[in-house]
Amino acid sequence: MRIDSGGVTLDVQVEGEGRPVVLLHGFPDSKRLWSKQVPALVDAGFRVIVPDQRGYGASDKPSEVDAYAIPFLAIDVTAILDHLGLERAHVVGHDWGSAVAWATAAFAPERVDHLVALSVGHPSAFASAGLAQREKSWYMLLFQFRDIAEQWLTMNDWANFREWSQHPDADAVIADLQRDGSLTPGLNWYRATITPQSLIDPPLELPAVQSPAMGLWSSGDFALTEEQMTQSSKYCANTFRYERVEGPGHWMQWEAPDKVNALLLDFLPR
């Protein structure tokens, strides 16, 4: 279905009946990222809501960089819930989707039932994770340079993108980015938030997360340290459960779907 969020139209897939759960993808994916989770959640009795986030897939792609700032992305989640007549839902995110999930839980605590963050910890934990995390995040500075970043990622049949991302579904993701024109909008998520100035500014102070939360980090993740996930507990007023998934890389829901699905079903009340 198509859902309006302040003039930005989002393409949203809804399947199943029962307690609602929203699945939020990050860069450079679309709602297809969750294709190995949706059937398991539907079969378990959930109503599963999966948007193409703004800038991706069949959703609108605003041209302004500021349109991809975190507050607008969190508003997209509440707009989806409003359209569906839902007071609250479980919210599950991966990569930038995790950042949106954390922000939604902070800004609109009454709308988030349980929170699950894959790979990316609380924004304040990420910002204060130290030099080891900043070394892993080198590409975020590259992504600030419009056209240069796009050229670097796409040159030689996307060779740099393939090597850097290690995405297990790279061919399909590249085809989507080319067809939908999502590369620059996706990079604008970084340009709106992870600016050079943000490296020296104090971390943004968010209200403590009130919902029960679970963080999943995979031991083969090339982009995130374990510390930025485990330290997320400091910003949770309710319970925080940490799960280390041994083996897979950044896209654990593709590389270890049975393990991820089992953790989701164990944590999310039905």
N, C-alpha and C positions, 0 to 999 in steps of 0.2 A: 504494500500500500504506500501511498504518498502522504507525507505528514509535513505540515508547515511549522517552521520554527523561526519566528520573527522575520519572515520573508525568504528564508532559505528552506527549500523543499528537500526533505530527506526520503530516501527509498528504504522502506522497512519491511522485513520479512517477519511474519508472525505465524507460528505453528504450535499446535497442541492446546490443551486446556489445563487449568490448574493454577497454582501459585506462579506469578510471573517472574521471569528472570531475563535481564537484558544483557546481551553479549556485545562488548565493544572492542573492535579491532584497532590496530595502530598502523604505523608506517611499515611497509608500503602496501598494505593489504586492503581487502574489501570484506564484506560479510562472508565470503566464501571461506575465510580463515577458520570459521567455526563449524564447517561442514561435518567434522568428525565428532562434534559435541552435541549438535542439535538433535540427532535421532536418539541419543542416549538420554538426554534431558526430557524430550517429549515422551519417550517410553516410560520414564520414571514418574510422569504425571505433572510436568511443568508446562506452563505457557511460555514459549521461548520467543523472545523479541530480538531481532538481529538487524540493526541498521547498517547501511553504508554511511559512515560518518561523513560530515560535510567535506567536500573536496575529493571524494572517492566514489568509484563505481557509478551508479545511476543517480546519486544525489547531486545537488547543486554545488557549484564550485565558485564561490565569490572570488573576485579578482584582488580584493584588498587583503594585504597581509594581516592587518589587525582583525579581520573577520575570523581568524583562526586562534585567537587568544583563548586561554583556558575558560574564562567565565562564559563565553559564548558556547563553547563545546559542552559545558555542564548544563547550560540552558537547553541545549538540544535534547538531552536526556529527559529533563523534566517536561519538555514539550511533547515528547513521545508518550510519556505516561499520561499527561493531560489529555491528549487526543484519544487514547485508549480507555480513558476513564478509570485510571488506576491511581490509588493513593500512594502506593509504595511498591517496590519490586526489589528482588535481589539484583545486584549489579556486579558483573564480571568483566574485567578488562585485561587486555594484553598490550604491552608496549605503551604507545601513547594512549591507548584505550584504558590502561591502568591509571595513568595520570588523570584522565577524565573521570574515572570511577572514584578516585580519591577526592577530587575536587567536588564532585556531586555530593558525596557523603559529607564533606565539610560544609559546603554552602547550603545544602538542602537536606539536612539530616533526617527530616521527617519523611523523605521520599525513598530512602535506601533501607531496605530490610537487612540483608546480609551483604557484605562486600568481599569480593575475591579479586586480588591483584596478581597477575602472572607477570613475572620478570621484573617489572618496575615497581619499586617501593614508593612510599609516601614522598611527595615532592620535597619536603624539608629534609628527609633522610637522604634522598638522592643528592640534594645540593650540598649537604655537609659530609658526604662520604669520603672526601679527601682526594689526594693526588691519584691514587690507584683508579678511582672511578673517572677522574678527569682524563687520564691517559686513555682509558677505554672509550671515552666520549669525543675523541679527536675529530671525528667526522662531523660533529655538530657545528664546529666552527667552519668547516668547509661548506656545509650546507647553507651558511649565511650568504654566500656569494651567488646571487641569481645569475643564471646562464652558465657560469663556470661550473657550478655543482651539477646542473643538468647535463652539461656536455661531458663532464668527467664520468658520470654514472652511465651514460648511454653510448659512449664511444666504443668502437670495435665490437658491435653487437652486444652492448651492455656488459662487457667483460669485467669492468671494475665493480659494477653492481653485483654481479654473480659472485665474484671473489670476496667482496666485502661482506655481503649480506649472508652468504651461506644458506640462502633460503631453500628449503626442501621442495618448494613448489615454484621455483624461479621462472620457468618458462610461462606458466599460466599467469603469474603475477605481472611479468613484463608485458604480456599480451594485453592484460587489463589496463595497465598504465598507458600503453600506447593507444588503445581503442578509446578509453574514456578521458584522456587528457588529464590524468590525475597526478603526474609527477610533480609539476610546479606547485599545485595546491597542497600536495602532501608535504613538500619541503617547506611550504609556508607555515606549517605547524611549528617547525623549528624556528623559523624566522620571527614568528610572533612572540616566542617565549624564551628560547635559549639564545639570547643575544650575547655578544662579547661583554656588554656592561653587566649582564647577570653573573658573570664570573667573579666580579668584585663586590656586587651589591649583597647585602645580607639576604638570606633566604626569606621568601614570602611567608609570613605567619598566617597559617590557616587555622580555623577553629578545630578543636580536637574531633576526631571521628567518633561518632556515638554508636554506630552499628557494630555488631560483631564482625571481625575482619579475619581473613586468611590470606597469607602471602605465599606464593609458590615461586621458587627460584630453581633453575636447572643448572647442573654443575658444568655443562658445556657451553654456557652462555658467553659469547665473545664480547658483549656490549655492556654487561652489568655485573657489578661485584655482589657478592653475597651480603656484605655489610649493609648496602643501601636498602636491602629488603629486611634483614633482621632488625635493624635500627628503627624500622617503621613502628614498632611497638610503642615507642616513646610518644607517638602522636595519636594513639588510640585510647580513648577514655573507657571503652568496653574491652572485651577480650580480643587478643591477637594471637592467631595460630600460625606458626611457621612450618612449611613443608619444603624440604630439599628434595628435588627430583634428580636422581643420579642418572647421568648419561647423556640426555638429549641436549641440543643446543638451544638457541634463543626461541625457536618455534616448537616448544615442547608439546603443544596440543596436536601438532602434526606428527612429531617423531615418537611420542609416547602417549597416544590418545587414551588407551585403556587406563593408564595410571592417572592421567589428568581427570578423566571422567569419573573414576572411582573417588578421587579426592573431592570433586565438586558434589557428587551425590552424597558423600558422607557429611559434608559441611552444610549444605543448603537445606534448610527445613522445607518439607513439602506440605 
